[in-house]
Amino acid sequence: MSEIIIRPAEPRDFEAVQEIQRTGQLLSCLDPNCDTVILMEDVKVHAAHPNGIFGVAEAYGQVVGFVYGEKLTGAWVLASYFATRPDYRGSDVHVKLGAWFIDQAKNRGAKHIFLYADADNKKLINYYNRFGFFAGGTYVEMIKEI
């Protein structure tokens, strides 16, 4: 595989980001039944968000992955989406996207990054643990069946 370049997302990337979402699974949704998809308009909104951190991974001039999150109040950043094209899974695209995202968060004054992971998805939790994330336990998710 070619060298992976990580850079800020640009309007020309929106179509490729949407295609990655359609053909792959978001890393935060490894469950094949996951229905979390950013629609094209949402991609445009995220890119324009002043606190957004939106980057793409590029190989051979094509977008092969992306990451999105946003700086919240204080020293917190929410990592919302990580995804790659299926043919780039198992490569180091996620590692490079994650490192880029962390650098961008630090440059914006963040001291903490948080994300959400399904407690039953051990594969995903183990993946995030390898990158230094740990179960915070700061909040309790409250759910009401209706």
ChimeraX commands (.cxc) that place a marker at each C-alpha (Angstrom):
marker #1 position 0.00,0.00,0.00 radius 0.5
marker #1 position 1.14,3.53,-0.64 radius 0.5
marker #1 position 2.15,6.01,1.99 radius 0.5
marker #1 position -0.85,7.31,3.88 radius 0.5
marker #1 position -1.20,11.09,4.14 radius 0.5
marker #1 position -3.43,12.56,6.84 radius 0.5
marker #1 position -4.77,16.06,6.24 radius 0.5
marker #1 position -7.74,18.26,7.14 radius 0.5
marker #1 position -10.91,17.37,5.25 radius 0.5
marker #1 position -11.90,19.65,2.39 radius 0.5
marker #1 position -15.18,20.05,0.48 radius 0.5
marker #1 position -13.79,17.90,-2.34 radius 0.5
marker #1 position -13.61,14.99,0.15 radius 0.5
marker #1 position -17.28,14.94,1.15 radius 0.5
marker #1 position -18.42,12.49,-1.50 radius 0.5
marker #1 position -15.61,10.05,-0.66 radius 0.5
marker #1 position -16.39,10.31,3.07 radius 0.5
marker #1 position -20.03,9.51,2.40 radius 0.5
marker #1 position -19.02,6.53,0.24 radius 0.5
marker #1 position -16.78,5.19,3.03 radius 0.5
marker #1 position -19.75,5.44,5.36 radius 0.5
marker #1 position -21.97,3.56,2.91 radius 0.5
marker #1 position -19.53,0.75,2.10 radius 0.5
marker #1 position -17.84,0.31,5.46 radius 0.5
marker #1 position -18.60,0.29,9.10 radius 0.5
marker #1 position -17.80,3.19,11.33 radius 0.5
marker #1 position -15.20,2.03,13.83 radius 0.5
marker #1 position -17.48,3.19,16.60 radius 0.5
marker #1 position -20.14,0.88,15.14 radius 0.5
marker #1 position -18.53,-2.50,14.52 radius 0.5
marker #1 position -21.93,-4.16,14.93 radius 0.5
marker #1 position -23.07,-5.06,11.38 radius 0.5
marker #1 position -26.58,-3.89,12.28 radius 0.5
marker #1 position -25.35,-0.41,13.21 radius 0.5
marker #1 position -27.39,2.32,11.58 radius 0.5
marker #1 position -25.17,5.28,12.50 radius 0.5
marker #1 position -24.48,7.11,9.27 radius 0.5
marker #1 position -23.55,10.72,8.71 radius 0.5
marker #1 position -25.61,12.08,5.85 radius 0.5
marker #1 position -23.95,14.26,3.23 radius 0.5
marker #1 position -25.47,17.45,4.65 radius 0.5
marker #1 position -24.15,16.51,8.09 radius 0.5
marker #1 position -20.66,16.07,6.64 radius 0.5
marker #1 position -20.83,19.62,5.30 radius 0.5
marker #1 position -22.06,20.91,8.67 radius 0.5
marker #1 position -19.26,19.07,10.51 radius 0.5
marker #1 position -16.63,20.46,8.15 radius 0.5
marker #1 position -17.86,24.00,8.74 radius 0.5
marker #1 position -18.18,23.62,12.52 radius 0.5
marker #1 position -15.70,26.00,14.19 radius 0.5
marker #1 position -14.83,23.44,16.87 radius 0.5
marker #1 position -14.74,20.50,14.46 radius 0.5
marker #1 position -11.68,18.33,13.97 radius 0.5
marker #1 position -12.21,16.60,10.64 radius 0.5
marker #1 position -9.40,14.80,8.86 radius 0.5
marker #1 position -9.01,12.34,6.02 radius 0.5
marker #1 position -6.48,9.67,5.18 radius 0.5
marker #1 position -5.36,9.73,1.56 radius 0.5
marker #1 position -3.54,7.07,-0.48 radius 0.5
marker #1 position -2.84,7.27,-4.21 radius 0.5
marker #1 position -4.81,10.53,-4.29 radius 0.5
marker #1 position -7.97,8.88,-2.92 radius 0.5
marker #1 position -9.62,9.27,0.47 radius 0.5
marker #1 position -9.37,5.92,2.26 radius 0.5
marker #1 position -10.46,6.91,5.77 radius 0.5
marker #1 position -11.63,9.76,7.95 radius 0.5
marker #1 position -11.93,10.91,11.54 radius 0.5
marker #1 position -14.25,13.50,13.02 radius 0.5
marker #1 position -14.67,14.97,16.46 radius 0.5
marker #1 position -15.10,18.31,18.11 radius 0.5
marker #1 position -13.62,20.43,20.86 radius 0.5
marker #1 position -16.10,20.85,23.66 radius 0.5
marker #1 position -15.97,23.25,26.59 radius 0.5
marker #1 position -12.95,23.16,28.82 radius 0.5
marker #1 position -10.23,20.67,28.01 radius 0.5
marker #1 position -12.46,18.01,26.43 radius 0.5
marker #1 position -12.69,16.67,22.87 radius 0.5
marker #1 position -15.28,14.18,21.68 radius 0.5
marker #1 position -14.06,11.68,19.07 radius 0.5
marker #1 position -17.23,10.92,17.12 radius 0.5
marker #1 position -16.32,8.94,14.00 radius 0.5
marker #1 position -13.43,6.85,12.70 radius 0.5
marker #1 position -13.85,4.89,9.48 radius 0.5
marker #1 position -11.80,3.41,6.65 radius 0.5
marker #1 position -12.54,1.80,3.33 radius 0.5
marker #1 position -12.86,-1.97,3.75 radius 0.5
marker #1 position -9.75,-2.59,1.63 radius 0.5
marker #1 position -7.66,-0.51,4.07 radius 0.5
marker #1 position -8.73,-2.30,7.24 radius 0.5
marker #1 position -5.80,-3.91,8.97 radius 0.5
marker #1 position -3.45,-1.23,7.64 radius 0.5
marker #1 position -2.14,1.55,9.84 radius 0.5
marker #1 position -4.73,4.07,8.62 radius 0.5
marker #1 position -6.56,4.15,11.98 radius 0.5
marker #1 position -3.30,4.59,13.86 radius 0.5
marker #1 position -2.30,7.54,11.68 radius 0.5
marker #1 position -5.77,9.09,11.82 radius 0.5
marker #1 position -5.79,8.69,15.60 radius 0.5
marker #1 position -2.36,10.28,16.00 radius 0.5
marker #1 position -3.40,13.20,13.76 radius 0.5
marker #1 position -6.62,13.64,15.74 radius 0.5
marker #1 position -4.75,13.65,19.07 radius 0.5
marker #1 position -2.30,16.26,17.75 radius 0.5
marker #1 position -5.17,18.45,16.54 radius 0.5
marker #1 position -6.91,18.12,19.92 radius 0.5
marker #1 position -3.71,19.08,21.78 radius 0.5
marker #1 position -3.23,22.08,19.50 radius 0.5
marker #1 position -6.69,23.27,20.54 radius 0.5
marker #1 position -5.88,23.02,24.23 radius 0.5
marker #1 position -7.54,19.68,24.93 radius 0.5
marker #1 position -6.31,17.51,27.78 radius 0.5
marker #1 position -8.86,14.71,27.44 radius 0.5
marker #1 position -10.45,12.83,24.55 radius 0.5
marker #1 position -13.54,10.76,25.10 radius 0.5
marker #1 position -15.64,8.55,22.90 radius 0.5
marker #1 position -18.52,6.19,23.22 radius 0.5
marker #1 position -18.26,2.44,22.77 radius 0.5
marker #1 position -20.86,-0.27,23.17 radius 0.5
marker #1 position -20.08,-2.02,26.47 radius 0.5
marker #1 position -20.94,-5.39,24.89 radius 0.5
marker #1 position -18.52,-4.92,21.98 radius 0.5
marker #1 position -15.36,-6.38,23.53 radius 0.5
marker #1 position -13.47,-6.24,20.22 radius 0.5
marker #1 position -14.01,-2.49,19.98 radius 0.5
marker #1 position -13.18,-1.87,23.65 radius 0.5
marker #1 position -9.95,-3.88,23.33 radius 0.5
marker #1 position -9.09,-1.89,20.22 radius 0.5
marker #1 position -9.47,1.42,22.05 radius 0.5
marker #1 position -7.60,0.08,25.11 radius 0.5
marker #1 position -4.57,-0.57,22.88 radius 0.5
marker #1 position -4.53,3.16,22.09 radius 0.5
marker #1 position -4.61,4.23,25.73 radius 0.5
marker #1 position -8.34,4.72,26.20 radius 0.5
marker #1 position -9.91,3.34,29.36 radius 0.5
marker #1 position -13.43,3.03,30.71 radius 0.5
marker #1 position -14.07,6.34,32.43 radius 0.5
marker #1 position -17.21,5.58,34.35 radius 0.5
marker #1 position -17.85,9.31,34.75 radius 0.5
marker #1 position -21.36,9.15,33.35 radius 0.5
marker #1 position -24.15,6.61,33.53 radius 0.5
marker #1 position -26.17,6.13,30.37 radius 0.5
marker #1 position -29.84,6.44,31.27 radius 0.5
marker #1 position -32.30,4.60,29.03 radius 0.5
marker #1 position -36.05,4.24,29.12 radius 0.5
marker #1 position -37.76,1.61,27.01 radius 0.5
marker #1 position -40.98,2.93,25.49 radius 0.5
marker link #1:1,2 radius 0.2
marker link #1:2,3 radius 0.2
marker link #1:3,4 radius 0.2
marker link #1:4,5 radius 0.2
marker link #1:5,6 radius 0.2
marker link #1:6,7 radius 0.2
marker link #1:7,8 radius 0.2
marker link #1:8,9 radius 0.2
marker link #1:9,10 radius 0.2
marker link #1:10,11 radius 0.2
marker link #1:11,12 radius 0.2
marker link #1:12,13 radius 0.2
marker link #1:13,14 radius 0.2
marker link #1:14,15 radius 0.2
marker link #1:15,16 radius 0.2
marker link #1:16,17 radius 0.2
marker link #1:17,18 radius 0.2
marker link #1:18,19 radius 0.2
marker link #1:19,20 radius 0.2
marker link #1:20,21 radius 0.2
marker link #1:21,22 radius 0.2
marker link #1:22,23 radius 0.2
marker link #1:23,24 radius 0.2
marker link #1:24,25 radius 0.2
marker link #1:25,26 radius 0.2
marker link #1:26,27 radius 0.2
marker link #1:27,28 radius 0.2
marker link #1:28,29 radius 0.2
marker link #1:29,30 radius 0.2
marker link #1:30,31 radius 0.2
marker link #1:31,32 radius 0.2
marker link #1:32,33 radius 0.2
marker link #1:33,34 radius 0.2
marker link #1:34,35 radius 0.2
marker link #1:35,36 radius 0.2
marker link #1:36,37 radius 0.2
marker link #1:37,38 radius 0.2
marker link #1:38,39 radius 0.2
marker link #1:39,40 radius 0.2
marker link #1:40,41 radius 0.2
marker link #1:41,42 radius 0.2
marker link #1:42,43 radius 0.2
marker link #1:43,44 radius 0.2
marker link #1:44,45 radius 0.2
marker link #1:45,46 radius 0.2
marker link #1:46,47 radius 0.2
marker link #1:47,48 radius 0.2
marker link #1:48,49 radius 0.2
marker link #1:49,50 radius 0.2
marker link #1:50,51 radius 0.2
marker link #1:51,52 radius 0.2
marker link #1:52,53 radius 0.2
marker link #1:53,54 radius 0.2
marker link #1:54,55 radius 0.2
marker link #1:55,56 radius 0.2
marker link #1:56,57 radius 0.2
marker link #1:57,58 radius 0.2
marker link #1:58,59 radius 0.2
marker link #1:59,60 radius 0.2
marker link #1:60,61 radius 0.2
marker link #1:61,62 radius 0.2
marker link #1:62,63 radius 0.2
marker link #1:63,64 radius 0.2
marker link #1:64,65 radius 0.2
marker link #1:65,66 radius 0.2
marker link #1:66,67 radius 0.2
marker link #1:67,68 radius 0.2
marker link #1:68,69 radius 0.2
marker link #1:69,70 radius 0.2
marker link #1:70,71 radius 0.2
marker link #1:71,72 radius 0.2
marker link #1:72,73 radius 0.2
marker link #1:73,74 radius 0.2
marker link #1:74,75 radius 0.2
marker link #1:75,76 radius 0.2
marker link #1:76,77 radius 0.2
marker link #1:77,78 radius 0.2
marker link #1:78,79 radius 0.2
marker link #1:79,80 radius 0.2
marker link #1:80,81 radius 0.2
marker link #1:81,82 radius 0.2
marker link #1:82,83 radius 0.2
marker link #1:83,84 radius 0.2
marker link #1:84,85 radius 0.2
marker link #1:85,86 radius 0.2
marker link #1:86,87 radius 0.2
marker link #1:87,88 radius 0.2
marker link #1:88,89 radius 0.2
marker link #1:89,90 radius 0.2
marker link #1:90,91 radius 0.2
marker link #1:91,92 radius 0.2
marker link #1:92,93 radius 0.2
marker link #1:93,94 radius 0.2
marker link #1:94,95 radius 0.2
marker link #1:95,96 radius 0.2
marker link #1:96,97 radius 0.2
marker link #1:97,98 radius 0.2
marker link #1:98,99 radius 0.2
marker link #1:99,100 radius 0.2
marker link #1:100,101 radius 0.2
marker link #1:101,102 radius 0.2
marker link #1:102,103 radius 0.2
marker link #1:103,104 radius 0.2
marker link #1:104,105 radius 0.2
marker link #1:105,106 radius 0.2
marker link #1:106,107 radius 0.2
marker link #1:107,108 radius 0.2
marker link #1:108,109 radius 0.2
marker link #1:109,110 radius 0.2
marker link #1:110,111 radius 0.2
marker link #1:111,112 radius 0.2
marker link #1:112,113 radius 0.2
marker link #1:113,114 radius 0.2
marker link #1:114,115 radius 0.2
marker link #1:115,116 radius 0.2
marker link #1:116,117 radius 0.2
marker link #1:117,118 radius 0.2
marker link #1:118,119 radius 0.2
marker link #1:119,120 radius 0.2
marker link #1:120,121 radius 0.2
marker link #1:121,122 radius 0.2
marker link #1:122,123 radius 0.2
marker link #1:123,124 radius 0.2
marker link #1:124,125 radius 0.2
marker link #1:125,126 radius 0.2
marker link #1:126,127 radius 0.2
marker link #1:127,128 radius 0.2
marker link #1:128,129 radius 0.2
marker link #1:129,130 radius 0.2
marker link #1:130,131 radius 0.2
marker link #1:131,132 radius 0.2
marker link #1:132,133 radius 0.2
marker link #1:133,134 radius 0.2
marker link #1:134,135 radius 0.2
marker link #1:135,136 radius 0.2
marker link #1:136,137 radius 0.2
marker link #1:137,138 radius 0.2
marker link #1:138,139 radius 0.2
marker link #1:139,140 radius 0.2
marker link #1:140,141 radius 0.2
marker link #1:141,142 radius 0.2
marker link #1:142,143 radius 0.2
marker link #1:143,144 radius 0.2
marker link #1:144,145 radius 0.2
marker link #1:145,146 radius 0.2
view
